[in-house]
Amino acid sequence: MARARPAAGALDGLTRRLVRRLAPVEPNELHLTPIDTETFIAAAPALLESYALRPAWDADELGWLMAMARRRTTNGPLAFARLADRDGREAGLAAYFAAPGRMALVLNLLVPRGRQTDAAAQALLARLDAMGCAGARGMCQPREMDAWIRQPGVFFRPKGYLVCSSRHEAVRRAAERGDIYIGGLAGESWARLLGERF
């Protein structure tokens, strides 16, 4: 693996020179700044309110999730960031594992419905690229699919499926139209059992 890294770096550099559009560029309309765990915990629940089906996390539950997620180290340390527009207004949050030379794992990109999801995805990819990450992977919410499809160098790989069974029609309809928050911190990708060697 160690021998492959210099060759991969050289290949990446050559590819960037030949296909310039593959290199992420930070958007003008949004910028991303690091935040601490407490800031993420305080702001995240409000960004989930636009989903009909979503976790009912309180601060203690989110704090526990973060503490457990921090134990995973394969993709680098757990980090959080705030997206803001040019006027300083909050435009979203991101949670990810990342380190230079590693494949970043994006847990969540939380953007309010109707906001600049394209620019948010672009800003996050540009940040991970600037950190020197080898690439990034993560789960995409249905409402974000259109934004991610437009990002250069992004491709989709089906990995998991969800079966939803409920006697409540409102729950079934929300799931059918993709108005459900799943994956990321509401899933299991943050767990050490799914990414660490013991």
C-alpha positions as CSV (number, residue, x, y, z in Angstrom):
1,M,0.0,0.0,0.0
2,A,2.8,2.4,0.9
3,R,4.5,1.9,-2.5
4,A,1.3,2.6,-4.3
5,R,0.8,6.0,-2.8
6,P,3.5,7.9,-4.7
7,A,2.3,6.3,-8.0
8,A,-1.3,7.2,-7.2
9,G,-0.2,10.8,-6.4
10,A,1.6,11.1,-9.7
11,L,-1.3,9.7,-11.6
12,D,-3.7,12.1,-9.8
13,G,-1.5,15.1,-10.7
14,L,-1.3,14.0,-14.3
15,T,-5.0,13.5,-14.5
16,R,-5.7,16.9,-13.1
17,R,-3.5,18.5,-15.7
18,L,-5.1,16.6,-18.5
19,V,-8.7,16.9,-17.3
20,R,-8.8,20.2,-15.4
21,R,-12.6,20.1,-14.7
22,L,-12.0,17.1,-12.3
23,A,-10.3,19.4,-9.7
24,P,-12.9,20.7,-7.3
25,V,-13.1,24.5,-7.1
26,E,-14.5,26.3,-4.1
27,P,-17.8,28.1,-5.1
28,N,-18.0,31.9,-4.7
29,E,-21.4,31.9,-3.1
30,L,-20.6,29.6,-0.1
31,H,-17.6,29.1,2.1
32,L,-17.0,26.3,4.6
33,T,-15.4,26.9,8.0
34,P,-14.5,24.3,10.7
35,I,-16.8,24.2,13.8
36,D,-16.6,22.2,17.1
37,T,-18.8,19.3,18.1
38,E,-21.0,21.4,20.3
39,T,-21.9,23.8,17.5
40,F,-22.8,21.0,15.2
41,I,-25.0,19.3,17.9
42,A,-26.8,22.6,18.5
43,A,-27.5,23.4,14.9
44,A,-28.1,20.0,13.2
45,P,-31.6,19.2,14.5
46,A,-33.1,22.3,13.0
47,L,-31.7,21.4,9.5
48,L,-33.5,18.0,9.7
49,E,-36.9,19.6,10.3
50,S,-37.7,19.8,6.6
51,Y,-37.8,15.9,6.5
52,A,-41.2,14.3,7.2
53,L,-39.4,11.3,8.8
54,R,-36.3,12.1,10.8
55,P,-34.5,11.2,14.0
56,A,-35.8,12.9,17.2
57,W,-32.3,13.4,18.6
58,D,-31.7,15.4,21.7
59,A,-28.3,16.9,22.6
60,D,-27.3,14.0,24.8
61,E,-28.1,11.4,22.0
62,L,-26.1,13.4,19.4
63,G,-23.3,13.8,21.9
64,W,-23.2,10.0,22.5
65,L,-23.2,9.4,18.7
66,M,-20.3,11.8,18.2
67,A,-18.3,10.2,21.0
68,M,-18.8,6.7,19.4
69,A,-18.0,8.0,15.9
70,R,-14.8,9.6,17.1
71,R,-13.5,6.1,17.8
72,R,-13.4,5.3,14.1
73,T,-10.0,6.3,12.7
74,T,-9.7,4.5,9.3
75,N,-10.7,7.6,7.3
76,G,-9.1,10.2,9.6
77,P,-10.5,12.1,12.5
78,L,-14.1,13.2,12.7
79,A,-14.6,16.8,11.7
80,F,-17.5,19.3,11.4
81,A,-17.9,22.4,9.2
82,R,-20.4,25.1,8.8
83,L,-21.5,26.4,5.4
84,A,-22.3,30.1,5.1
85,D,-23.2,32.4,2.3
86,R,-21.5,35.7,1.4
87,D,-23.6,37.5,4.0
88,G,-22.6,35.1,6.7
89,R,-25.9,33.4,6.9
90,E,-25.8,29.7,7.7
91,A,-26.4,27.5,4.6
92,G,-25.7,24.1,6.0
93,L,-23.5,21.8,8.0
94,A,-21.1,18.9,7.2
95,A,-19.8,16.0,9.2
96,Y,-16.9,13.9,7.8
97,F,-13.9,11.8,8.5
98,A,-10.8,13.0,6.6
99,A,-7.1,13.0,6.5
100,P,-4.4,13.6,3.8
101,G,-3.9,10.6,1.6
102,R,-7.0,8.8,2.8
103,M,-10.4,8.3,1.4
104,A,-12.7,10.7,3.2
105,L,-16.0,9.5,4.5
106,V,-18.8,12.1,4.4
107,L,-21.4,11.3,7.1
108,N,-23.7,14.2,6.4
109,L,-24.1,17.2,4.3
110,L,-27.1,19.0,5.8
111,V,-28.6,21.7,3.6
112,P,-32.0,23.3,4.1
113,R,-34.6,22.4,1.5
114,G,-34.4,24.8,-1.4
115,R,-31.0,26.1,-0.6
116,Q,-27.7,25.9,-2.6
117,T,-27.1,22.1,-2.5
118,D,-24.9,22.2,-5.6
119,A,-22.7,24.9,-4.1
120,A,-22.6,23.1,-0.7
121,A,-21.5,19.8,-2.4
122,Q,-18.9,21.7,-4.4
123,A,-17.6,23.5,-1.3
124,L,-17.2,20.3,0.7
125,L,-15.4,18.5,-2.2
126,A,-13.1,21.5,-2.6
127,R,-12.3,21.4,1.1
128,L,-11.5,17.6,1.1
129,D,-9.4,18.1,-2.0
130,A,-7.5,20.9,-0.4
131,M,-6.8,18.7,2.6
132,G,-5.1,16.2,0.3
133,C,-7.7,13.4,0.6
134,A,-7.4,10.7,-2.0
135,G,-11.2,10.9,-2.6
136,A,-14.5,10.9,-0.8
137,R,-17.4,8.6,-0.4
138,G,-20.7,8.8,1.5
139,M,-24.4,8.3,1.3
140,C,-26.6,10.7,-0.6
141,Q,-30.1,11.7,0.4
142,P,-32.7,11.5,-2.4
143,R,-33.2,15.3,-2.4
144,E,-29.4,15.8,-2.9
145,M,-29.0,13.4,-5.8
146,D,-29.4,16.1,-8.5
147,A,-26.7,18.3,-6.9
148,W,-24.2,15.4,-6.6
149,I,-24.8,14.2,-10.2
150,R,-23.6,17.6,-11.4
151,Q,-20.3,17.4,-9.5
152,P,-17.3,16.5,-11.8
153,G,-15.7,13.1,-11.0
154,V,-18.6,11.9,-8.9
155,F,-20.1,8.5,-9.6
156,F,-22.7,6.4,-7.8
157,R,-22.4,2.9,-6.5
158,P,-25.4,1.2,-5.0
159,K,-24.4,-0.2,-1.6
160,G,-27.4,-0.6,0.6
161,Y,-31.2,-0.8,0.5
162,L,-33.9,0.2,2.9
163,V,-37.1,-1.8,3.6
164,C,-39.8,0.3,5.2
165,S,-43.0,-1.3,6.6
166,S,-45.6,0.7,8.5
167,R,-49.3,0.7,9.2
168,H,-49.3,4.5,9.1
169,E,-50.0,5.8,5.6
170,A,-48.2,9.1,6.2
171,V,-45.0,7.2,7.0
172,R,-45.3,5.0,3.9
173,R,-46.0,8.0,1.7
174,A,-43.1,10.0,3.1
175,A,-40.7,7.0,2.4
176,E,-42.1,6.6,-1.1
177,R,-41.4,10.2,-2.0
178,G,-37.9,10.2,-0.4
179,D,-38.9,12.6,2.4
180,I,-37.0,10.6,5.0
181,Y,-33.6,11.2,6.6
182,I,-31.6,8.0,6.6
183,G,-27.9,7.2,6.5
184,G,-25.0,9.1,7.9
185,L,-25.4,9.7,11.6
186,A,-28.8,8.1,11.3
187,G,-27.2,4.9,10.0
188,E,-24.2,2.9,10.9
189,S,-21.4,4.1,8.6
190,W,-19.9,6.0,11.6
191,A,-19.4,2.8,13.6
192,R,-15.9,1.3,14.1
193,L,-17.4,-2.2,13.4
194,L,-18.0,-1.2,9.8
195,G,-14.6,0.3,9.0
196,E,-11.9,-0.7,11.5
197,R,-9.6,-3.7,11.8
198,F,-9.4,-5.4,15.2
